[in-house]
Amino acid sequence: MTTPSPTTTTQYRDPNPTRGGLVTFAGILLILAGSFNLLVGVVALAEDERLRADQLLFGDLSAWGFWWILVGLLQLYAGWAVMKLREIGMMMGIALAGLNAFTQLMFLGVYPAWSIAIMVRDLIVIYALATRADDFE
């Protein structure tokens, strides 16, 4: 009588187990932030009656529209770079999230609830990227 030989099964292990965690979350948040900022920039340029321009700290809605479009495009790139685990993505992500949170303070009178929600999201992105800085190349 022969005994069956034990078969070994090989399990696949992800070489970077944190990839599905905070780093991916931060990358997705940066891409969403870039999309939202692009949207706000287009609204500020095209349909300025939807925003309260008289509540701006300084400047006009056209200048803010171009600013949000520029920041949005940079955040889209940073989100893509974070998803690819590029170190430049982490640095840009932290810098852009901090800059975005600061400029939301100046936009607070125009859309208070939106600005506060965006500032909280920016702090989450900064936390997620700063705590997982070792995961980047």
C-alpha positions in Angstrom: 0.0 0.0 0.0 1.4 3.4 -0.9 0.8 6.5 1.1 0.1 9.6 -0.8 2.9 12.1 -0.7 2.0 15.4 0.8 1.6 18.1 -1.8 2.9 21.5 -1.1 0.9 24.5 -2.1 2.6 27.7 -2.8 0.7 30.8 -1.8 1.2 34.1 -3.5 2.4 36.8 -1.2 2.3 40.4 -2.2 5.8 41.9 -2.1 4.4 45.1 -0.7 1.6 44.4 1.7 1.0 48.0 2.6 0.1 48.8 -1.0 -3.5 48.1 -0.4 -3.6 50.2 2.7 -3.0 53.8 3.5 -0.8 54.5 0.5 -3.5 53.5 -2.0 -6.0 55.4 0.1 -3.9 58.5 0.0 -3.4 58.2 -3.8 -7.1 57.8 -4.4 -7.9 60.8 -2.1 -5.3 62.9 -4.1 -6.9 61.9 -7.4 -10.4 62.8 -6.0 -9.0 66.1 -4.6 -7.5 67.0 -8.0 -10.9 66.2 -9.7 -12.8 68.3 -7.2 -10.4 71.2 -7.5 -10.7 71.0 -11.3 -14.4 71.1 -11.0 -14.4 74.1 -8.6 -11.9 75.9 -10.9 -14.2 75.4 -13.9 -17.3 76.5 -11.9 -15.4 79.6 -10.7 -14.5 80.5 -14.3 -17.7 79.6 -16.1 -20.6 80.0 -13.6 -19.3 82.5 -11.0 -22.9 83.3 -9.9 -22.9 79.9 -8.0 -20.2 81.1 -5.7 -20.3 84.1 -3.3 -17.5 86.3 -4.8 -18.1 89.1 -2.3 -16.9 86.8 0.5 -13.4 86.2 -1.0 -10.5 87.2 1.2 -8.8 88.7 -1.8 -8.7 88.4 -5.6 -11.5 87.6 -7.9 -13.1 84.4 -8.9 -11.3 84.2 -12.3 -7.9 84.2 -10.5 -9.2 81.6 -8.0 -10.5 79.5 -10.9 -7.1 79.3 -12.6 -5.5 78.6 -9.2 -7.8 75.6 -8.5 -7.3 74.3 -12.0 -3.5 74.4 -11.6 -3.6 72.8 -8.1 -6.1 70.2 -9.4 -3.8 69.1 -12.2 -0.8 68.9 -9.9 -2.9 66.8 -7.4 -3.9 64.4 -10.2 -0.3 63.9 -11.1 0.7 63.5 -7.4 -2.1 60.9 -6.9 -0.9 58.9 -9.9 2.7 59.1 -8.6 1.6 57.9 -5.2 -0.2 55.0 -6.7 3.0 54.1 -8.5 4.9 54.4 -5.2 7.2 57.2 -6.5 8.9 59.3 -3.9 8.1 62.5 -5.8 4.4 61.6 -5.4 4.7 61.4 -1.7 6.6 64.7 -1.5 4.2 66.5 -3.9 1.2 64.9 -2.1 2.2 66.2 1.3 3.1 69.6 -0.1 0.0 70.0 -2.2 -2.3 68.8 0.6 -0.8 71.3 3.0 -1.0 74.1 0.4 -4.6 73.2 -0.5 -5.6 73.2 3.2 -4.0 76.6 3.7 -5.7 78.1 0.6 -9.0 76.6 1.7 -8.8 78.9 4.7 -8.9 81.9 2.3 -11.8 80.3 0.4 -13.7 79.6 3.6 -16.1 82.6 3.3 -17.2 81.5 -0.1 -18.1 77.9 0.6 -17.6 77.1 4.4 -18.8 73.5 4.5 -16.9 72.5 1.4 -13.7 74.2 2.6 -13.8 72.5 6.0 -14.4 69.1 4.4 -11.5 69.6 2.0 -9.2 70.6 4.9 -10.1 67.5 6.8 -9.4 65.4 3.7 -6.1 67.1 3.2 -5.0 66.3 6.8 -5.9 62.7 6.2 -3.7 62.6 3.1 -0.8 64.2 5.0 -1.2 61.6 7.8 -1.4 58.7 5.4 1.6 59.7 3.3 3.8 60.7 6.3 3.2 57.5 8.2 4.0 55.3 5.2 7.0 57.3 3.8 9.2 54.1 4.0 7.0 52.4 1.3 8.2 54.8 -1.4 11.2 54.2 -3.7 
